Structures are given as C-alpha cells and as structure tokens.
Amino acid sequence: MTEDSLLYRFGESVKRVFFFSVYFLIMGWYQAPAQLPELGLTTAWMRDHDGWLALAALALTAAIVTFFSNRYLHMLHQWNPKDFGRHARKWQNWVASAAAALLMAGLVYLGTRPPLSGYAAVLKGQWAVIPITTLVGQLVGAPLIEELTYRGIFMNYFWNRDNVVFRILTVLSSAVIFGLLHEFSWSLALLFWCAVGLVFATLYEVTRDLRFPWLVHVLANGLLLYLLR
C-alpha cells in the first residue's frame, strides 16, 4: 500500500482523528482541581485549600504540557511541510501578534457582556472562591495546553500542506473545533468562540511559531481576569 493510495490516506485520517480525540480527553485534566465542587466539596473547603489546589493544577499542567510538547515536536520532526517552529522571529510576526492582541481585547470585552457573559460568569465565580487556582488555570494551563492542542497538534495533523486552499482549511477547521469544544449548541456564543479560535489559528498560520498565539492567549486571559476583578 503506497502513501498516495486512497486506502492509506483514509487509514491515516482515522488514526489522526483517534489520537486527537485522546489528546482532547487528556487536556481537560488540568482543570480538575477547579471542578471539585461537582464531587460535593464545599465552597469553604475550596477557599481554605486554594494554595494546594493551585499546586495540583500546576503539577497536572506540567505533566500534560510535557507529554503534548514531546508529541508536537515529534510530529514536526516527522512531517513539517510548513516549517512550523523554524521561522525567525521577524518584526512582521510581532506586528501580526499586536494586531491579534487588539482583536482579542475587543473579543474579551464582548465576552464579558450579555448575551456572551455565560463563561465569564462561571469564571468570576471561581475567581471569588479559588483565585490562585484560577490564575494558574487561566495564565498557565489554558494558554499552554490549548495552543498545543488546537493549534500545534491539530493544525499539524490535518490539512497540513503548504498551499492556499489547505492554509484556509486548516485555519477554519481549527477555529470551528475550538468553538465547538467550548460551546456545543448553535448560538451566538458558538460564533464568539469560533471567532476567538480564528484569531489564534490565523496568528499561528501567519507566524508559523506557536509562541506568538501562546503570548496573545496569556494576554487575553489576563485581561479577562482584570475585567472580572
């Protein structure tokens, strides 16, 4: 069976969908300490143990980031037609990042206003009870793990050919996946999350360097926490 055969390509696609699903199931574990109230733990207990919960979140984040980073670098070593991670940090990348940061600032502001404020309300509730754990999740866990998953791994797994059509497909599909995994129902919130994903995916495609969307992600989450203070 050759690499150009239809059966081989189908098998590769199934394998990639399966492994990405595994990555997706793993990535959410960094949020486990913030989800303990679902197990019946009280708000008072969470507040009193915020420091320990933050340490647990850091440990989970470190384990997931280490695993995902190794897989991501291995993927780039095996197949990297777009030369992700091999481009010099040109001034154009910083300009693109600044533009993306401004777009994200506008989206973050919209996300704190009705009817898009559902996620912000949940986050504000966590911020009031476990501020340290929330900081770890929003400024360390989410930017690192989500960028590795939705941009790094996904955009190197699917539509990874260096031509205009595939570049558009990879950006749009990454944005839609990011949106659906944040808001699964057809709603204004889904369009909002797709727009957020579109900004990050476009920035990664333009710069070919995961550090730039990661930096903008950190800044956006930091602004969100500031607005919820």
Wavefront OBJ file of the C-alpha trace (Angstrom):
o trace
v 0.000 0.000 0.000
v 1.565 3.305 -1.115
v 1.248 6.652 0.658
v -0.683 8.008 -2.344
v -3.381 5.325 -2.224
v -6.887 6.266 -1.089
v -6.985 3.433 1.461
v -3.716 4.578 3.047
v -4.928 8.172 3.317
v -8.216 7.036 4.843
v -6.372 4.946 7.419
v -4.097 7.857 8.280
v -7.093 10.178 8.691
v -8.845 7.723 11.031
v -5.661 7.339 13.070
v -5.222 11.088 13.383
v -8.846 11.632 14.432
v -8.450 8.922 17.071
v -5.218 10.319 18.508
v -6.537 13.887 18.522
v -9.573 12.641 20.444
v -7.200 11.118 23.001
v -5.319 14.411 23.304
v -8.601 16.219 23.809
v -9.639 13.854 26.606
v -6.292 14.334 28.341
v -6.100 18.118 28.016
v -9.065 18.837 30.303
v -7.438 17.261 33.333
v -5.558 20.446 34.218
v -8.962 21.893 35.197
v -9.755 19.048 37.598
v -8.914 20.962 40.824
v -11.397 23.701 39.892
v -14.154 21.132 39.272
v -14.083 19.570 42.749
v -17.422 21.135 43.832
v -19.063 18.648 41.459
v -17.818 15.941 43.860
v -19.639 17.576 46.756
v -16.826 19.649 48.255
v -17.986 22.904 49.813
v -17.037 26.425 48.791
v -15.449 26.970 52.199
v -13.227 23.895 51.768
v -12.165 25.065 48.297
v -11.283 28.538 49.608
v -9.270 27.142 52.526
v -7.278 24.811 50.236
v -6.792 27.183 47.305
v -2.984 27.043 47.527
v -2.903 23.241 47.459
v -5.388 23.143 44.590
v -3.184 25.573 42.652
v -0.163 23.309 43.201
v -2.176 20.333 41.975
v -3.235 22.311 38.891
v 0.410 23.234 38.233
v 1.514 19.620 38.538
v -1.206 18.401 36.159
v -0.403 21.200 33.725
v 3.306 20.362 33.775
v 2.619 16.688 33.076
v 0.215 17.414 30.211
v 2.427 20.110 28.650
v 5.468 17.822 28.804
v 3.608 14.998 27.065
v 1.955 17.234 24.466
v 5.189 19.136 23.737
v 7.066 15.913 23.124
v 4.357 14.672 20.767
v 4.193 18.028 18.977
v 7.966 18.198 18.427
v 7.988 14.570 17.294
v 5.249 15.349 14.756
v 7.182 18.358 13.437
v 10.292 16.223 13.076
v 8.405 13.573 11.089
v 6.306 15.803 8.818
v 6.528 19.580 8.697
v 5.963 20.957 5.173
v 5.063 24.410 6.524
v 8.252 24.618 8.625
v 6.339 25.296 11.831
v 8.725 26.423 14.543
v 11.587 27.055 12.121
v 10.926 30.670 11.162
v 12.937 33.535 12.585
v 11.022 35.926 14.816
v 10.724 38.688 12.204
v 9.226 42.050 13.001
v 6.196 41.132 10.877
v 5.349 38.413 13.403
v 5.338 40.954 16.220
v 3.100 43.267 14.190
v 0.710 40.365 13.493
v 0.725 39.494 17.192
v -0.048 43.088 18.166
v -2.982 43.125 15.732
v -4.223 39.792 17.110
v -3.916 41.105 20.675
v -6.065 44.126 19.790
v -8.694 41.874 18.199
v -8.656 39.619 21.244
v -9.038 42.616 23.559
v -12.235 43.513 21.726
v -13.498 39.931 21.848
v -12.671 39.609 25.548
v -14.645 42.770 26.268
v -17.623 41.414 24.297
v -17.294 38.132 26.190
v -17.938 39.910 29.499
v -21.181 41.480 28.259
v -24.599 39.832 27.772
v -25.529 37.685 25.968
v -21.955 36.349 25.796
v -21.157 36.572 29.500
v -22.004 32.978 30.484
v -18.388 31.772 30.550
v -17.254 34.977 32.253
v -19.872 34.461 34.983
v -18.584 30.937 35.684
v -15.005 32.184 35.750
v -15.944 35.053 38.068
v -17.455 32.545 40.487
v -14.186 30.562 40.515
v -12.172 33.769 40.866
v -14.116 34.666 44.016
v -13.512 31.284 45.677
v -10.155 29.965 44.387
v -8.238 32.961 42.957
v -4.799 31.312 42.957
v -6.047 28.179 41.219
v -7.936 30.337 38.715
v -4.764 32.309 37.962
v -2.838 29.099 37.339
v -5.542 27.743 35.076
v -6.054 30.919 33.040
v -2.478 32.196 32.749
v -0.522 28.928 32.692
v -2.694 25.915 31.939
v -5.160 27.167 29.335
v -2.706 29.096 27.109
v -0.088 26.337 27.030
v -2.375 23.328 26.697
v -4.970 24.858 24.372
v -2.355 26.260 21.997
v -0.535 22.930 21.872
v -3.808 21.070 21.262
v -5.923 23.269 18.991
v -3.140 24.975 17.061
v 0.054 22.948 17.409
v -1.176 19.369 17.227
v -4.443 19.884 15.319
v -3.016 22.141 12.616
v -0.103 19.768 12.054
v -2.386 16.707 11.981
v -4.978 17.959 9.476
v -4.767 19.902 6.190
v -1.007 20.131 6.572
v 0.004 21.117 3.044
v 1.628 24.403 2.176
v -0.820 25.846 -0.337
v -3.542 28.484 -0.128
v -6.514 26.084 -0.015
v -5.045 23.955 2.763
v -3.969 27.021 4.735
v -7.548 28.326 4.680
v -8.977 24.899 5.549
v -6.638 24.365 8.486
v -7.389 27.809 9.969
v -11.165 27.481 9.557
v -11.338 23.897 10.837
v -9.175 24.737 13.860
v -11.434 27.697 14.644
v -14.605 25.599 14.350
v -13.190 22.780 16.505
v -12.115 25.315 19.127
v -15.581 26.876 19.049
v -17.482 23.592 19.253
v -15.414 22.320 22.148
v -16.197 25.491 24.106
v -19.872 25.810 23.128
v -21.567 22.822 21.504
v -25.013 24.361 20.908
v -25.835 26.546 17.921
v -25.811 30.011 19.444
v -24.170 33.415 19.444
v -21.706 32.038 21.973
v -20.583 29.406 19.440
v -19.858 32.110 16.872
v -17.978 34.042 19.544
v -15.728 31.086 20.400
v -15.161 30.331 16.712
v -14.044 33.948 16.271
v -11.611 33.565 19.175
v -10.265 30.354 17.644
v -9.984 32.061 14.259
v -7.726 34.785 15.674
v -5.386 32.274 17.330
v -5.317 29.902 14.335
v -4.659 32.718 11.863
v -1.816 34.042 14.007
v -0.221 30.592 14.186
v -0.584 30.095 10.432
v 0.911 33.524 9.700
v 3.839 33.360 12.142
v 4.406 29.571 11.953
v 5.517 29.858 15.582
v 3.364 28.635 18.492
v 4.919 31.124 20.887
v 3.049 34.047 19.340
v -0.532 32.736 19.785
v 0.506 31.495 23.225
v 1.615 35.015 24.207
v -1.602 36.601 22.891
v -3.613 33.907 24.706
v -1.922 34.781 28.006
v -2.574 38.499 27.469
v -6.233 37.863 26.571
v -6.837 35.704 29.631
v -5.060 38.229 31.821
v -7.323 40.984 30.500
v -10.367 38.820 31.152
v -9.364 38.298 34.783
v -8.704 42.026 35.144
v -12.197 42.850 33.853
v -13.717 40.327 36.280
v -11.881 41.671 39.337
l 1 2 3 4 5 6 7 8 9 10 11 12 13 14 15 16 17 18 19 20 21 22 23 24 25 26 27 28 29 30 31 32 33 34 35 36 37 38 39 40 41 42 43 44 45 46 47 48 49 50 51 52 53 54 55 56 57 58 59 60 61 62 63 64 65 66 67 68 69 70 71 72 73 74 75 76 77 78 79 80 81 82 83 84 85 86 87 88 89 90 91 92 93 94 95 96 97 98 99 100 101 102 103 104 105 106 107 108 109 110 111 112 113 114 115 116 117 118 119 120 121 122 123 124 125 126 127 128 129 130 131 132 133 134 135 136 137 138 139 140 141 142 143 144 145 146 147 148 149 150 151 152 153 154 155 156 157 158 159 160 161 162 163 164 165 166 167 168 169 170 171 172 173 174 175 176 177 178 179 180 181 182 183 184 185 186 187 188 189 190 191 192 193 194 195 196 197 198 199 200 201 202 203 204 205 206 207 208 209 210 211 212 213 214 215 216 217 218 219 220 221 222 223 224 225 226 227 228 229
